[in-house]
């Protein structure tokens, strides 16, 4: 091994490379700023296409469906460099999502959302593995940077969507695609030298023991918590609209929630590096459910601090879960991440459809209440997560 290779190896295993981590996190921000526009536009799309809440939830879940190929993409990323997937994702995802206003039928909208989901899957499998590789011994901190950028995108995205619809109408939001293409050009210059492939030690067989000890409890945690999370991130604007709020206020409520999620995501991974993964997960799970109860029984200005605390608790755990995944699969980081994302994305449509159905049958307020109760069941599998 040459002196240069020794230096690179030391950098990758010991030092937190702030510049490179920030660059990849920026790519995450740009990519997710588009998918974050779907939820606040649901009320407009429901009205335009005359679809039910259940159908709207089903259409939204199509963005998650391509998660089926995430393990395959992750395995490829462990073998070859998929840097271009990260670079081009903002342009492709941005173009597709910006054109959802041109869809005249539910089928056209479904096709656009599905292809946008493929673009998102191609980004989310290799990107966290790249982050873990250049985060040294602070994997939780690296995942906090990565997920905080995603939460920030989900804060800005709804505001951008509402502004674009108000200024250009739903059919004119295609103009937003230029942001994605400009970002991909910038990302090419910033990411062309960032490592996108770990090494030649990748072997699928080394991941098998983790399927039961790591991925089973993680899958259960995601399953139970997702009911509360999708209630907030997908149906909150619709709930606010039903309560009499304007589209602007409904979109702003989601942005308030996501602002708190940015802070939660930024701090949770870093804190879990110091005090442990389990305590963070337990506090966040209990806190999110409790704040949902306050939210459903409050009105007026008090909703703002409630949304802030609820968003902080509900949206703060993903960096911790990602850190657990990366630590338990050092030779198959991208494959493990792809498997984790596949589990999360495949579970999410179930939650979307169930909450949508409960909202149609019982009303969204009762659906939100049920989701809070289900989320507390996540406390059981948290106990079985490996130390």
Secondary structure, DSSP 8 states (H G I E B T S, - for coil): --HHHHHHHHHHHH---HHHHHHHHHHHHHHHHHHTHHHHHHHHHHHHHT--HHHHHHHHHHHHHGGGGHHHHHHHHHHS--HHHHHHHHHHHHHHHHTGGG--SHHHHHHHHHHHHHHHHHHHHHHHHHHHHTSTT-HHHHHHHHHHHHHHHHHHHHHHHHHHHHHH-GGGGGGGHHHHHHHHHHHHHHHTTS-----TT--GGGGTTHIIIIIHHHHHHHHHHHHHHHHHHTTHHHHHHHTT--HHHHHHHHHHHHHHHHHHHHHHHHHHHHH-HHHHHHHHHHHHHHHHHHHHT--TTHHHHHHHHHHHHHTSSHHHHHHHHHHT-TT-HHHHHHHHHHHHHHHHHHHHHHHHHHHHHH-HHHHHHHHHHHHTTHHHHHHTS--
